[in-house]
Each structure stands twice: as structure tokens, then as C-alpha cells.
Amino acid sequence: DHNCEGWGDDLISWEDLFKVEKGFIENAKASYKIIIEARFFLANAVGIRTNPSVDFTGLNDLRHDVALVIEGEKIYASKQYLALHSTLFNAMFYGNFAER
């Protein structure tokens, strides 16, 4: 909807944009390429999903089925997720050898 009511004081309506007397174009009959720049400030976001934060240092999820020890700290993760993104982890967890 290109209706500009309630959008702010500095907005120009589409109709005014194409009026020669407003000074945005020189010849209303000429063919022009229009580039529109919009700047806005978001004061409040409602209904926008955010990525959930996960604390990987604690075993807080049933999907965490492996613990990696990195510099003495345990990091909990999912074997399937690690294997999906790494051929090394895939071989380690699902390869046909005794150490898995």
C-alpha cells in the first residue's frame, strides 16, 4: 500500500513524486529511472522471531548426546548435527571402527 498517512513527516506521496512543479522530475512525459532511498528507525519489534540462545556448557537438552572437551571445558552437542556439518565428525561417530 503506497498510502503515506501516518508514516512520518518527511515522506513524499507517489503522486507528488511525479509532479513537475514539485521539482523531483524535469519533464513528466520523459522516461526516468527512479531510485528511492528509505531510512527508518525501529523503535519496537513485535512478532519478530529471534534465534534462541543455547548454553552449550550445560547438559540442558535431551538432544545433546555428546560432550566435547575443549581446553578443559565440556561443550555439549548433538552427534547428528556435528556429523551433518563435518565429514570428520561423521566418520568419528558413524564410521565402521571400534573407537566410535
C-alpha positions as CSV (number, residue, x, y, z in Angstrom):
1,D,0.0,0.0,0.0
2,H,1.6,3.3,-1.1
3,N,-0.6,5.4,1.1
4,C,1.7,7.6,3.2
5,E,-0.7,8.5,6.0
6,G,0.9,8.2,9.4
7,W,4.3,7.1,8.1
8,G,6.2,10.3,9.1
9,D,6.6,13.9,8.2
10,D,9.3,13.7,5.6
11,L,7.6,11.2,3.2
12,I,6.6,12.2,-0.3
13,S,3.5,10.7,-1.8
14,W,3.8,8.8,-5.1
15,E,1.6,11.4,-6.8
16,D,3.8,14.3,-5.7
17,L,6.9,12.5,-6.8
18,F,5.8,12.6,-10.4
19,K,4.6,16.3,-10.4
20,V,6.9,18.6,-12.3
21,E,6.0,21.5,-10.1
22,K,7.3,19.7,-7.1
23,G,10.8,19.7,-8.6
24,F,11.7,16.0,-8.5
25,I,11.4,15.5,-12.3
26,E,12.0,17.9,-15.1
27,N,9.6,16.5,-17.7
28,A,6.6,14.4,-16.8
29,K,6.5,12.9,-20.3
30,A,10.1,11.7,-20.2
31,S,11.0,8.2,-19.1
32,Y,13.1,8.2,-15.9
33,K,14.6,5.6,-13.7
34,I,13.7,6.3,-10.1
35,I,15.8,5.2,-7.1
36,I,14.1,5.5,-3.8
37,E,16.0,5.6,-0.5
38,A,14.3,4.9,2.7
39,R,15.7,5.4,6.2
40,F,13.9,4.4,9.3
41,F,14.4,3.8,13.0
42,L,12.9,0.7,14.5
43,A,11.6,1.6,18.0
44,N,9.8,-1.6,18.8
45,A,9.7,-5.0,17.1
46,V,6.6,-7.1,17.7
47,G,6.1,-10.6,16.3
48,I,9.7,-11.0,15.0
49,R,11.3,-14.2,16.0
50,T,14.7,-14.2,17.4
51,N,17.2,-17.1,17.3
52,P,17.0,-19.0,20.6
53,S,20.2,-18.8,22.7
54,V,21.6,-22.1,23.9
55,D,24.1,-22.6,26.6
56,F,26.3,-25.4,25.3
57,T,28.3,-25.6,28.5
58,G,25.4,-27.3,30.4
59,L,23.6,-30.5,29.6
60,N,20.2,-28.9,29.3
61,D,18.7,-30.6,26.3
62,L,17.9,-34.2,25.5
63,R,19.3,-33.7,22.0
64,H,22.8,-33.2,23.4
65,D,24.2,-36.7,23.1
66,V,28.0,-36.0,23.1
67,A,30.3,-33.8,25.1
68,L,33.5,-32.3,23.6
69,V,36.2,-31.3,26.0
70,I,37.9,-28.1,24.7
71,E,40.7,-26.6,26.8
72,G,39.3,-28.3,29.8
73,E,35.7,-27.2,29.4
74,K,32.9,-29.5,28.3
75,I,30.8,-28.4,25.3
76,Y,27.6,-30.4,24.8
77,A,26.4,-31.0,21.3
78,S,24.5,-33.3,19.0
79,K,26.3,-36.1,17.1
80,Q,23.9,-35.8,14.2
81,Y,24.3,-32.0,13.9
82,L,28.1,-32.3,14.1
83,A,28.2,-35.1,11.6
84,L,25.9,-33.2,9.2
85,H,28.4,-30.3,9.1
86,S,31.7,-32.2,9.3
87,T,32.9,-35.2,7.4
88,L,35.4,-35.8,10.2
89,F,32.7,-35.9,12.9
90,N,30.6,-38.1,10.6
91,A,33.4,-40.6,10.3
92,M,34.1,-40.5,14.0
93,F,30.5,-41.0,15.1
94,Y,29.2,-43.3,12.4
95,G,32.3,-44.9,10.8
96,N,32.8,-48.6,11.0
97,F,35.6,-48.8,13.6
98,A,35.7,-49.6,17.3
99,E,36.6,-46.1,18.6
100,R,33.3,-44.6,17.6
